[in-house]
Amino acid sequence: MSDLQKGPLNGPNPNSIHPMDGYRQVGFLKPLIDRPNVEIGDYTYYDDPVAGPEQFYERCVRYHHEFLGDRLIIGRFCAIASGVQFIMNGANHRLDGLSTYPFAIFAKGWQDTDDKWKLGLRGDTVIGNDVWIGTDATIMPGVTIGDGAIIGSKAVVASDVPPYGIVVGNPQKLVKKRFDDETIRRLLAIAWWNWPAARITANLEAIRGADVAALEGANN
């Protein structure tokens, strides 16, 4: 079904690879990524003026090996700029020996028989909903970024980011939260990103204008 066939109240088709007419550097990622260890929500997009969104996984997701079992989970309505790097658990090396060299991956007598290499795994990388990740930011393994957060350009995120937090720099620094704690609590309860598309469209002015009370009313 085309975007036009879906009708004006439903917004763009979340299964459209190129939702912006004549602007092929931007693409929704969910219809592009078909991997058992990656989960991406509706309307999350990647903007790459060089390679386009089709190369997101190859260019942006590093050291992601299925046999390790870690997942990359990205929520709905996220905006991902070009050059963002998701460093997955396959990048980790053992730190408990005399050398950090990854002998085990080459096998042929060098394999690791005691599985101690698994001690360094940090679990899934989880990006919440409505997260904006700036150009060339790096997300390290096992990090959780809360809903509504902003990751500044070239930031290196090595620890969890709270919902609606704004982090910048290397190492990351939480400079502030976008809203006070009570407003954040209300927004997380509303979770507008999980609404049907027609309801989101009908309440766009409240979302754009930060009218929390109106969203609460629409959520009942």
Order of alpha helices (4+ residues) and beta strands (2+ residues): alpha-beta-beta-beta-alpha-beta-beta-beta-beta-beta-beta-beta-beta-beta-beta-beta-beta-alpha-alpha-alpha-alpha
